[in-house]
């Protein structure tokens, strides 16, 4: 841990079958006016909406609703929610859904009393909230983003074709509690499950493939990756396997609650590439990441050789005997590619609707991060995207 | 993660060189009457006491002191502190020291307003606090116990020859913040440094060697162990190596802040054996653990074969080719033994002052835990202790 840092993660997690019952303990801590936030109809079909509403009513809450939060929540939807939350004089926001719904609730939490355009304040100037932050609780129904235990919130500005995440420093933005019931993820389609798994894996990689130092965080990252590989292979064949799905759910939380980035640099270029693809295609987030990852990692491999060798040996069990560093590193990425194909991930951006003609425009929407083994120039971004077609 | 659980760890950590400066941000959050708690003279010699006192005075605090908290804080010392804290009408307790000082501060935090004998309430009946808990902050000067980010507090009852830890469920018992500056650990003698390293390793093992399921927590435990092995070997030769000492400090925090026990069973028999040895000898905690560990693990190995094989391969890199499970597992423990000797740990309890005649008495002071691969009978405890002589 060469860098100085702070760490604080006060979110209380309730994990396991039936954990939603802990709403009975948590809800009395907050005011009467609750806004229940959810996405499409799935939480109504699987009964989670009914159960949450029942517990809210039992706790004597006045409930307003924001329905229809989309996979990449938009600025327009945020404006709509601000109006609802203000009219309802919201004391508490209860998000029931996946990462997008949680992200949306957190963005809303800092926007209700913002006093100016939240896009300008939080997504252009990247400021911290200076107003009252409405407390948020989450009931998680989809796994991947880690949004349930961090202070991040990604919002898409469709007009400007920008999908931007802000990780707030203020712990008040973090959910006060999150309910993690692995059985809630059982009804997800296979496509969404594996997209979530790759999102988790990518979160770990973004924090792992950076820096030259020896850092406890990288050892924790390797542990999370090994657990994820093991459980993803079981869940891929047996989606109802509670143990595998619960390990995946827990791994997702710890992959992106800031722990494994403490004291080190991070990269996040795969997310920047994927988010630009997402802004142009509205494709599932995890699949935008899987579709660009290998081209990116093969591009930066020569600049981060030592880490890619370590990745191959410690995560994929590549036997280094008789191999050059380059061969070991490439064998690691080949093993990763085989695993990705085994899961049925989208392996190129053409499948998501990006054409060769769109590459220049998509490249223009990519924010360039500084933390990776090679800071990409505009031509390199275009080359990586072209390679991902 | 087969078991249901909750997780909440609100302690704010400030990590790195000069992190004590963050007292300026934290102290204004609490009342004026502060009790400064420390151990022997070392914090006075190395200037940390002066710096803490300066920052307390700058923040306008009325400071009382509890000095001389010993390595295994006693019940008598707790009674003494309760008197001081009550007379001072303490609003806040600032612990400056190692795990014993932090433990003591937390025990004091729940005892000041307890209204009855805290030993009876917390260490005999193991109740949660029902009174106001005085908030605690820590400035850590010694690494190992993880006390800076958990709700545990070990107290020794000398009269009854009992050293008992209570891990409180109430998050209010956890330090509100902890300052972790790796350079503060540089002045420790080698003996104390390696004892702390083994304490960390043992904390991880106690949570790892239990259960048959596949659990993300065990993968995180392996990551922490691998990091600790790597950094301990560097620090053993070069005690001033900042990177190694900082990794060790961070590993200690995460080894015992409840993360790696989530969703699984744990054992803690090595600590029960070591604490009984400690109650009879007042020996350094980490050395009481190292002195009993191998005899214990070799005793339970046949009952937890699968985990010991995994430990050998994933932590110690034992090549399984051509070996039976038993041989793989034993090779893992042999590798662990070689590492322990390399660090210069105490390898038997005779060196700590336990004689063959004392074994029966020490065995009588061992609390038997239920979570391990084999629940030990009284004769087995005596056998493990005799083997450790």
Interface residues (C-beta under 8 A of the other chain):
Chain A: X1 X2 X3 X4 X5 X6 X7 X8 X9 X10 X11 X12 X13 X14 X15 X16 X17 X18 X19 X22 X171 X182 X213 X214 X215 X216 X219 X220 X221 X222 X223 X224 X226 X227 X230 X231 X242 X243 X244 X246 X247 X249 X250 X251 X254 X259 X262 X263
Chain B: X1 X2 X3 X4 X5 X6 X7 X8 X9 X10 X11 X12 X13 X14 X15 X16 X17 X18 X19 X22 X182 X213 X214 X215 X216 X219 X220 X221 X222 X223 X224 X226 X227 X230 X231 X242 X243 X244 X246 X247 X249 X250 X251 X254 X259 X262 X263
